[in-house]
Amino acid sequence: MKIQTCAILDIDFKPCSYSDSLRESLLRMGQGFPIRVKLTDGVYHCIDGHKRLSAISDILKKAPDHTLKNIKIVVVNNARTPSGTAKNHH
């Protein structure tokens, strides 16, 4: 499992609501866990991390140069990658 970075604009995700504690945690400690994505036809599709991406997107609207602009991702396209049991349940 290789962790990479990319811009949030390169990730297809469904914006959703998130808690204030998630936003505050991201501001205080940064992105602790990579977003799980699947690469299809050159596009990263979010598998796990929609809330984190939504919070990061809102943070970047107010502070475009924040360190969160470099999104940590892990591409999970093969059978050796752990299943949904490895999801982050923030």
C-alpha positions as CSV (number, residue, x, y, z in Angstrom):
1,M,0.0,0.0,0.0
2,K,1.7,3.2,-1.2
3,I,0.6,6.6,0.1
4,Q,0.6,9.3,-2.6
5,T,-0.5,13.0,-2.6
6,C,-2.7,14.8,-5.0
7,A,-4.8,18.0,-5.3
8,I,-8.4,17.8,-3.9
9,L,-9.6,18.9,-7.4
10,D,-8.2,15.5,-8.7
11,I,-10.6,13.5,-6.5
12,D,-14.2,12.8,-7.4
13,F,-16.1,12.8,-4.1
14,K,-19.7,13.4,-2.8
15,P,-19.7,16.5,-0.6
16,C,-21.5,15.8,2.7
17,S,-22.0,17.2,6.1
18,Y,-19.3,16.7,8.8
19,S,-18.9,17.5,12.4
20,D,-17.1,20.6,13.9
21,S,-14.8,18.2,15.7
22,L,-13.6,16.7,12.4
23,R,-12.9,20.2,11.0
24,E,-11.1,21.2,14.2
25,S,-9.1,18.0,14.2
26,L,-8.0,18.6,10.6
27,L,-6.9,22.1,11.4
28,R,-5.1,21.1,14.6
29,M,-3.4,17.8,13.5
30,G,-3.7,17.7,9.7
31,Q,-4.7,14.7,7.7
32,G,-3.8,11.6,9.8
33,F,-5.2,8.9,7.5
34,P,-5.0,8.8,3.7
35,I,-8.2,9.0,1.7
36,R,-9.0,5.6,0.1
37,V,-9.6,6.1,-3.7
38,K,-10.1,3.9,-6.7
39,L,-8.4,5.0,-10.0
40,T,-10.6,4.6,-13.0
41,D,-9.8,6.1,-16.4
42,G,-7.4,8.5,-14.9
43,V,-9.8,9.8,-12.2
44,Y,-9.5,9.2,-8.5
45,H,-12.9,8.2,-7.0
46,C,-13.3,8.4,-3.3
47,I,-14.1,5.1,-1.6
48,D,-13.6,6.3,2.0
49,G,-13.1,9.8,3.2
50,H,-16.1,11.9,1.9
51,K,-16.5,13.7,5.2
52,R,-12.8,14.5,5.5
53,L,-12.7,15.7,1.9
54,S,-15.8,17.9,2.5
55,A,-14.1,19.5,5.5
56,I,-10.8,20.0,3.8
57,S,-12.6,21.5,0.8
58,D,-14.3,24.1,3.1
59,I,-11.0,24.8,4.9
60,L,-9.3,25.4,1.6
61,K,-12.0,27.8,0.5
62,K,-11.0,30.1,3.4
63,A,-7.2,29.3,3.3
64,P,-6.2,28.1,-0.2
65,D,-2.5,27.8,0.8
66,H,-3.2,25.6,3.9
67,T,-1.0,22.5,4.1
68,L,-4.1,20.4,3.6
69,K,-4.0,21.3,-0.1
70,N,-1.8,18.2,-0.5
71,I,-4.3,15.3,0.0
72,K,-2.8,12.0,1.1
73,I,-4.4,9.2,-0.8
74,V,-4.0,5.4,-1.2
75,V,-5.2,3.8,-4.4
76,V,-7.1,0.5,-3.7
77,N,-7.5,-1.2,-7.0
78,N,-6.4,-4.7,-6.3
79,A,-7.5,-7.7,-4.2
80,R,-4.6,-7.5,-1.8
81,T,-5.9,-4.2,-0.4
82,P,-7.9,-4.7,2.9
83,S,-11.7,-4.5,2.5
84,G,-14.0,-2.0,4.1
85,T,-13.0,-3.2,7.6
86,A,-10.1,-0.8,7.4
87,K,-12.3,2.3,7.0
88,N,-11.7,5.3,9.2
89,H,-14.8,5.9,11.4
90,H,-14.1,9.4,12.6
